Amino acid sequence: MKIHSQAFPAIILAITLSAPSIAHAYNRDQLQLLQKSVAEWNAMRNQHPELAIDLSKANLEDAKLNGANLSKANLSKADLSGASLDKANLEGANLSMTYLKKANMKAVNAAHAWLADANLNGAFMKDASLKAANLARANLRWAKMSGADLEQASLKDAVLFEADMEGANLKGTQFNKARFLGNAILKDAVLSNNSVLPSGEPVTRGWAMMHDARFAKEEPAAPLEFVPPVVAAPVIIPENMPAGGVQAIPAQPVPDVREVEEWNAMRQNNPEAKIEMTEEKLGHAELGGVDLRKASLSKSDFERANLDKANLAGANLAGVNFQRADMKEANLKGANLEGANLDRAFLKGADLSGANLKGAILYGAMLYGANLDGAILTNVSLFDANLEKASLKGADLTGATLIGVNLTNALISPATTTPSGKKATRGWATLNNAVFIDK
């Protein structure tokens, strides 16, 4: 049996005539009505049940949407973090890559919803209906799903670290390649012989008993086949264009950036294409080696993402969250990282030469052997950061906080500016266990 979902908007290559502004994907009037009154929104849905709802990439952070009728709505990539969705109707909704971190979703109806790649970290989904929903690759770390109905749902490749599924209906649930199922709470959950373990093997009575769960014997049934959403271009709404903006002429839809091989092939075939991806939610994403050079990614979220050897040269990364991201040997040459959060990011061997890191947070960042030549590090917090053997020739550290920083064998030149605003000297380098280079 195949489960189909509605289409969701893809990132579109923009071929523009002059400095463009890309329109929001969502319908502005629909968003304003939903934010104004759930009662009025539901009345509109009842009067116009056939109306397509496009709230993709809408900012609904902390929104009060209890009881809202969002069935079959397109909410892909929307920000619903901290939102109240208790008893909301999300049946058949497209929530692909939606940000639902710490959302309140008690008794929500999300049956048949498409939640692939959604971030549900810490979401409260007690007694929720997620029957036949697709939660493949979803982040369910610390999610509360006690009493939830997940019968025939797909949790393939999902992150289940300490997810609470006590008393949940897991009959026929697909856990293929799911991570940390052994750390999840399964007390009194009901699994069946049609439920599939991360190994691909069916659940057995013995396995259920070992995990304090219950086992139900069912007639053997094939797992549901979930058909990926059809990629479609977003609707360009002229009134959503900023004043003076030039509407982009969309070309073909492009692959999901997490499909790194396909994405990189697209970049190679379209080297001059402008990539606009502001406020993307890509926490925990596997993006090793991805080509995002010169992309606009401002205010996006890459928390704990894998960006090893990624090409971010010349990218606009202002205000981006890279907290605890893996960025070993990443190319960030000339990138704009002003105000970025690189708290405990792993940047060993990364190229940050000429990058703008003004006001960035680098608490405990690993920058061993990184190239920071000519980088702007003014007012940066490098508390407990490791810059051992890093190159800081010509870097500007004016106003930077160096408490606890490790500069052992870091390269300092006469063009390096110290936190005091003065040029570095051999004495300053020696005091900080660094190496002074006379050139």
N, C-alpha and C positions, 0 to 999 in steps of 0.2 A: 504494500500500500504506500502510495506516495503522498507526502504532505507538501503542498505548494504554499508559497508565501507571496506577498505583494512585492513589487519592485522597490528598491531603495536607490537614492541618488549616489552616484559615484563622484569622486574628484574628477573634474573635467579639465582637460588641457585648454588653456586659454590663449587664443591667438588674438592679440589686441592691436588696436590702431595707435593708442597712446597710453600713458600711465593709467592702467585700468583699475576699476574697483569691481570685484566680483559680487553679484547680488547674493543675498542670503537665500538658502534653499527653501526655507519655510515660508508659509503663507502668513504675511504680517497680520492681516485682519483676523485670521483664525487664532493666532497666538495672543493677540490683544483681548479677544473675547474670552479665551480660556483663562487668562490671567485676571480678568475683571470679575468673573462670576462663574462658578461651576454650575450653578442652577441654570443660568442663561445658556451656558454651553450645552448642557444636556438637553434643554428645550430645543435648541437649534439642531442637535443631532437627531432628535425625535421627529422634527419637522422635515429634515432633509437627510434621511438615512442613506441616500445614494451618494452624497457629497464626499469626494475624496479629501481626506485630511492629511495635510503635509506640514508636519512640525519637525522635519529633519533639521538637525543642528541647532534647534531652538534652545535658548538659555532658560531653563526652568528650575534652576538651582533653588532649593528650599521652597519650592512652590507648594501651595496648599491645594491639593487635587483629590482629596478624599471623595470617593464615589463618582469620579469623573468618568464619562463614557468616552473611552479612547479606543474602542474596538476597531480593529483593522486600520488604525492610524499609522502613518509613517513617522516614526520617532527615531529613525536611525541617526546615530551620532548626537542625539540631543543630550543636554546636560541636565539630569534629574537628580543629581547628588543631593542628599538630604531632603528630597521632596517627600511630601505626605501623600501616599497613594492608597491608603487603607480602603478596601472594598471597591477600588476602581476597576473598571472593565477594560482590560487590555487584551481581550480575546482576539487572536489572529493578528495582533499588532506587530509591526516591524520595529524591533528594538535592537537591530544589529549595531554593534559597537556603541550602544547607548551607555552613558555614564550614570549608574544608579548607586554609587557608593553611599552606604549608610542611609539609603532611602527606606521609608516606612511603607511597607506593602502588605500589611496584615490582611488576610482574607481576600487578597486581590485575585481577580480572575484573569489569568494569563494563559489559559488553555490555548494550544495551537499557536502561541506567539513565537516569533523568531527572535531569539535572544543570543544568537551566535556572537561571540567575542564581546559580549556585554560585560561591564565591570559592576559586579554586584557585591563587592567587598563590604562585609559588615551589614548588608541589607537585611531588614527584618521582614521575613515572609512567612510568618506563622500562619498555618491553615490556608496558605495560598493554593490556588488551583493552577498547576503547571502541566496539566495532562497533555501529552503529545507535543510539548513545547520543545523547541530546539535551543539548547543551552551549550552547544558545542564551543569549546575553547573559552567559555565564560569564566571570569574570575569570581569564584564563590568562597573565597577565603573568609572565614569567620561569619558567613551568612547564616541567618537563623531561619531554618525551614522546618521546624518541628510541626508535625501534623499536616504538612503540605502533601498535595496529590501530584506526584511526579510519574504517574503511570505512563509507560511508553515514551517518556521524555528522553531526549538525547543529551547526555552529559559527556560526550566524547571529548577527550583532551581538556576537560574542565579542571580548574584548580580547586581542590576541596579541602584544603588545610583547615582543620578544626571547624568545618562546616557542620552545623547542627541539623541533623535530619531525624531526630528522635520521633518515633511514631509516624514517620512519613510513609506514604504509599509508593513503593519503589518497584512494583510489579512490572516487569518488562522494560525497566529503565536501562538505558545503554550507558555503561561506564567505560567503554573502550578507551584505553590509553589515558584515562583520567588520572590526575596526579593527587597524591596524598589521601586517597580513599581510606587508607589504613589509619589516618589521623582524624577522620570524620567521626561524628557521634551518630551511631546507628541503633541505639537502644530502642527496642520495640518497633523498629521500622519493619515493614513487610516487603520481603523480596520473594521472587519466584524463580522457577527454572527458566523463565523467559528473560530474566534480568541478566545482563552481560557484565562480567568483571573487566577490569583494565587489561587483563591478559587476553581478553577475547573469549574466554571460557564462560560457560553458563554458571550462574550461582548455584551452589549446592546447599543442602540442608546443613551440612557440617560447617560450611563457610559462614552461613548466617548465624548459627549458634555461637561460633567463635567470636562474632562481633556483636553479641547480645541482641541480634535481630531475630525476627520471626520468618518462617519460610512457608510459602503457599505453593502447593502443587497445581499447575495449570495445564491445559491442553497446549502442546507445543505450538508456537506461532512465530512467524518470521518478524524480525524487528521492522519498525516503520522506516521507510526510506525518505529522507528529508531532501527535497530538491532546493538547491541554492536560489536565492532571489535573483530575478532578472535585473541586470544592471541597466539603469536608464538615466538619461540626463535629467538634471533638476529643472523644474519650471523656473524660468527667469521672469521675475515680477518687476516690471519697470519702476513701480512706485517704491520698491525697496532699494533702488539704486541711490547711493549718496548723491547729494547735489553736485553737479559737475562731473559725475562719474561717467566713464565711457563703458557701455555694455560690451562685455566680452562675447566673442563669437565662438560658441563651443564647437570643438571638434569631437572625435570619437571618445566615448568613455574610456577610462584607463583602469588598469588592474588595481586591486586593493594593495596598498603599500606593503602590507605584511606578506604578500606573495612576492618576495624579494626578487626572485629570478625573473618573473614576468615584468615586475616594475622596472628593474634595471634595463631589461631589453627595450621597454618603452622609452626610457630616458635616452638610451643610445640611439634609438631611431628618431627621437625628437629632441635633439640637444639644445635647441633654442626655446623650447616651450617654457612658459612661465608657470611655476607651480605655486598655487595659493592653497595653503593648508592651515590656516590659523585656527587656534583653539581646538586642535585635534586631541582625542583621548586615546593615547597609545601606551598607557601604562602596562607593564609586563609583556609588551609585544616583543616578538623575536625578529629583530631587524638587523642582524649582523650583516655587514657588507652592503647595506642599502645605499643607493645613490640619491641623496637629497641635497646635492650641491645647489647653491643659490636659491633654494626653496624658501618660501615665507612660511615660517612655522611659529610665529609669535604667540605666546600665551598657551602653547600646547602642553600636554602632559605626557612625559616619557618616564614616569616614576618606575624604577626597577626594570626598565626595558633593556634588552640586549642590543647594543649599538656598536659592538666590537667591529673595528675596521670599517665603520660606516663613513661615507663621504658626505660631510656637512660643510665643506669649504664654501665660504661666502654666503652661507645661509643666514636668514634673519631669525635668530633664536631668542629675541628679547623677551624676558619674562617667562621663559620656558622652564618647566619643572623636570629636572634630570635627577631628582633625589634617588640615591642608591642605584643609578643606572650603570650598566657595564658598558664602558666606552674605550676599551683597550685599543690602542693604536688607531683611534678614530681621527679622521682628517677634519679639523675645525679651523683650518687656516683662513684668516680674514673674516671669520664669522662674527656676527653681532650677538653677543651673549649678555648684553647689558641687563642687569637685574635678574639674571637666571639663577635658579636654585640648583646648585651642584653639590648639595649636602651629601657627603660620603660617596660621591660618584667615583667610579674606578676608571681613571684616565691614564693609566700607565702607558708610556710611550706615545701618547696622543700628540698631534701637531696642532698647537694653538697659537702659532706664530702670527703676529699681526691681528689677533682677535681682540674684540672689544669686550672686556669682562668688567666694565665699570659697575661697581655696586653689586657684583654677583656674590652669592653665598657659596663658599667652598669649605665649610666646616668639615674637617676630617677627610677631605678629598685625597685620593691617591693619585699623585702626579709624578710618580717616580719616572725619571727619564723623559718627561714630557718636554716638548719644544714650545717655550713661551717667549721666544725672541720677538721683541718689538710689541708685545701684547700690552694692552691698556688694562692695568689692574688697580686703578685708583679706587680707593674706598672699599676694596674687597676684603671680606673676612676670610682669612686663611688659618683660623684657629685649629690647631692640631692637624693641619694638612701636611702631607708628605711630599716634598719637592726634592727629595734626594736625587742627585745627578740630573736634575732638570736644567734646561738652558734658559736663563733669564737675561740674556744679552739685550740691552736696549729696552727692557721692559720698564713700564712706569708703575711703581708701587706707591705712589703718593697717597697718603692717608690709609694705606692698607693695614689690617690687623695681623700681626705675625706672632701672636702669643702661641707658644707650643709648636710652632711650625718647624719642620725638619728640612734644613737647607744643606745638609751634608753633601759636599762635593758638587753642589749646584754651581753652574757657570754664571759669573757676574762680570759685567764689562763696565768701562768708564761711562758708557751711555745709559746704564741702568740707573733709574731714579729710585731712591730709598723712600720709606714711608714719611720721612721728614720733609721730603721735597728736594733734598740735596742729591747730587750725583754720588754714586757708589765709589768707595775707595777700597784699596787693598785691605786697609785696617777693618773696614766694615765687613768685608767678605770674610776675613779671618775670624772675626768675632762671631760670625754666624756659621762657621765651619764650611764656608763655601770656597770656591776657587775663583780667583780674580784673573781675568783674561785681558791683557793689554792691547786689545784691538776690537 
